[in-house]
Amino acid sequence: MSTLSFVQNKKTLIMEKVLIVLVVAAACSLSASAQKLKESQIPAVVKSAFMKEHPNTTAQWEKEDGNYEAVFKQDGKTMSSLIDKKGSILETETDLSANELPQNIQSYLKQRFKGAKITAAAKVVKPNGEVNYEANVNRKELMFDANGQVMKNQKEEKEDEDKEGKKGKQ
């Protein structure tokens, strides 16, 4: 076998390994994101809960963290409802344009993220009527309460709990 053939075979093997790694990585990232479902795959109790809240509405269904998400349009707005397997609606989200966010939230974002664009915004309503707002800026998802106060995200809460746990052990 010539040196040239050996080098070409080695390059081919390396390329095949790289391709395999890329395919595996792509498959893992797809499984981590929301999984699209057919309506026939949705439990009756989940469909019933959705139809009770949004009669005569068709939805695209996804499975997200063990819950079902119905994505639909209502009154010209894109919305989604997150429903658990028992048929309880966990939240309903309505997409907003950046200028539809409450003024105090817009002001906060303009001051804190000067010149940055709000890439997505939404109003989130919980079953108890609690309203929150979501805004994506600089690849960060920020949550605000109904009064426009910044809420901690789960990652920050976990970091705070970890810090408190370390202080308690000292």
C-alpha positions as CSV (number, residue, x, y, z in Angstrom):
1,M,0.0,0.0,0.0
2,S,1.5,3.3,-1.0
3,T,1.8,6.2,1.5
4,L,-0.7,8.2,-0.5
5,S,-3.3,5.5,-0.2
6,F,-2.6,5.1,3.5
7,V,-3.1,8.9,4.1
8,Q,-6.3,8.9,2.0
9,N,-7.7,5.9,4.0
10,K,-6.8,7.6,7.3
11,K,-8.5,10.9,6.2
12,T,-11.6,8.9,5.1
13,L,-11.8,7.2,8.5
14,I,-11.5,10.5,10.3
15,M,-14.2,12.0,8.2
16,E,-16.5,9.1,8.8
17,K,-15.9,9.4,12.6
18,V,-16.6,13.2,12.4
19,L,-19.8,12.5,10.5
20,I,-21.0,9.9,13.0
21,V,-20.3,12.4,15.9
22,L,-22.3,15.1,14.1
23,V,-25.3,12.8,13.4
24,V,-25.4,11.7,17.0
25,A,-25.1,15.3,18.3
26,A,-28.0,16.3,15.9
27,A,-30.2,13.4,17.1
28,C,-29.5,14.3,20.7
29,S,-30.4,18.0,20.2
30,L,-33.6,17.1,18.4
31,S,-34.7,14.8,21.2
32,A,-34.0,17.5,23.8
33,S,-36.3,20.0,22.0
34,A,-40.1,19.9,21.8
35,Q,-41.4,16.8,20.0
36,K,-44.2,17.4,17.4
37,L,-47.2,15.1,17.8
38,K,-50.2,14.1,15.8
39,E,-53.6,14.9,17.3
40,S,-54.2,11.1,17.5
41,Q,-51.3,10.9,20.0
42,I,-52.8,13.4,22.4
43,P,-54.7,11.9,25.4
44,A,-58.5,12.6,25.3
45,V,-58.4,14.4,28.7
46,V,-55.7,16.8,27.3
47,K,-57.7,17.6,24.1
48,S,-60.9,18.0,26.1
49,A,-59.2,20.6,28.4
50,F,-57.9,22.5,25.4
51,M,-61.3,22.5,23.6
52,K,-63.1,23.6,26.7
53,E,-60.9,26.7,26.9
54,H,-60.6,27.3,23.1
55,P,-63.7,25.8,21.3
56,N,-63.6,25.5,17.6
57,T,-59.8,26.0,17.5
58,T,-57.3,23.7,15.9
59,A,-53.9,23.3,17.3
60,Q,-50.5,22.0,16.4
61,W,-49.3,19.7,19.3
62,E,-45.9,19.2,20.8
63,K,-44.7,17.3,23.9
64,E,-42.5,19.4,26.1
65,D,-41.0,18.1,29.4
66,G,-43.7,15.5,29.8
67,N,-46.5,18.0,29.2
68,Y,-48.5,18.8,26.0
69,E,-48.3,22.1,24.3
70,A,-51.1,23.3,21.9
71,V,-49.9,26.0,19.5
72,F,-52.8,27.9,17.9
73,K,-54.1,31.2,16.6
74,Q,-56.9,33.1,18.3
75,D,-58.0,36.7,17.5
76,G,-55.1,37.0,15.1
77,K,-52.5,36.2,17.8
78,T,-50.3,33.2,18.0
79,M,-50.9,31.5,21.4
80,S,-50.0,28.3,23.2
81,S,-51.4,26.4,26.1
82,L,-49.3,24.1,28.2
83,I,-51.4,21.2,29.6
84,D,-50.3,18.3,31.9
85,K,-51.2,14.7,31.3
86,K,-54.2,15.0,33.7
87,G,-55.7,17.8,31.6
88,S,-54.8,20.7,33.8
89,I,-53.8,23.9,31.9
90,L,-50.6,25.0,33.4
91,E,-50.3,28.3,31.5
92,T,-51.5,30.0,28.3
93,E,-49.0,32.2,26.4
94,T,-49.8,34.9,23.9
95,D,-47.1,36.2,21.6
96,L,-46.7,40.0,21.7
97,S,-44.7,42.5,19.7
98,A,-42.1,44.3,21.7
99,N,-44.2,47.5,21.8
100,E,-47.1,45.6,23.3
101,L,-45.1,44.9,26.5
102,P,-46.1,47.2,29.4
103,Q,-44.3,50.5,29.2
104,N,-42.3,49.9,32.4
105,I,-40.9,46.7,31.0
106,Q,-40.0,48.4,27.8
107,S,-38.2,51.1,29.7
108,Y,-36.3,48.6,31.9
109,L,-35.1,46.7,28.8
110,K,-34.0,49.9,27.0
111,Q,-32.0,51.0,30.0
112,R,-30.5,47.6,30.9
113,F,-29.9,46.4,27.3
114,K,-29.1,49.6,25.4
115,G,-29.5,49.2,21.7
116,A,-30.4,45.5,22.0
117,K,-33.4,44.2,20.1
118,I,-36.3,42.3,21.8
119,T,-36.4,39.2,19.7
120,A,-39.6,37.7,21.3
121,A,-42.2,38.8,23.8
122,A,-45.2,37.1,25.4
123,K,-47.9,37.5,28.0
124,V,-48.2,34.4,30.2
125,V,-51.4,33.7,32.2
126,K,-51.5,31.0,34.9
127,P,-54.8,29.2,35.8
128,N,-55.2,31.4,38.9
129,G,-55.1,34.5,36.8
130,E,-51.5,35.5,37.6
131,V,-50.0,37.4,34.7
132,N,-46.3,37.4,33.8
133,Y,-44.5,38.8,30.8
134,E,-41.6,37.2,29.0
135,A,-39.0,39.0,26.8
136,N,-36.0,37.6,25.0
137,V,-33.1,40.0,24.7
138,N,-29.5,39.1,23.9
139,R,-30.3,35.4,24.0
140,K,-31.6,35.8,27.5
141,E,-35.2,35.0,28.5
142,L,-36.4,37.5,31.1
143,M,-39.5,37.1,33.2
144,F,-41.5,40.0,34.7
145,D,-44.5,40.0,37.0
146,A,-47.7,41.9,36.2
147,N,-46.2,45.0,37.8
148,G,-43.1,44.9,35.6
149,Q,-40.7,43.7,38.2
150,V,-38.0,41.3,37.1
151,M,-38.5,37.8,38.4
152,K,-35.7,35.4,39.0
153,N,-35.4,32.6,36.6
154,Q,-35.1,29.0,37.7
155,K,-31.3,28.9,37.1
156,E,-30.8,32.0,39.3
157,E,-33.0,30.5,42.0
158,K,-31.0,27.2,41.9
159,E,-27.7,29.2,42.1
160,D,-29.1,31.2,45.1
161,E,-30.1,27.9,46.9
162,D,-26.6,26.5,46.2
163,K,-25.0,29.6,47.7
164,E,-27.3,29.4,50.8
165,G,-26.5,25.7,51.3
166,K,-22.8,26.4,51.2
167,K,-23.2,29.3,53.7
168,G,-25.1,27.0,56.1
169,K,-22.4,24.4,56.0
170,Q,-19.6,26.9,57.0
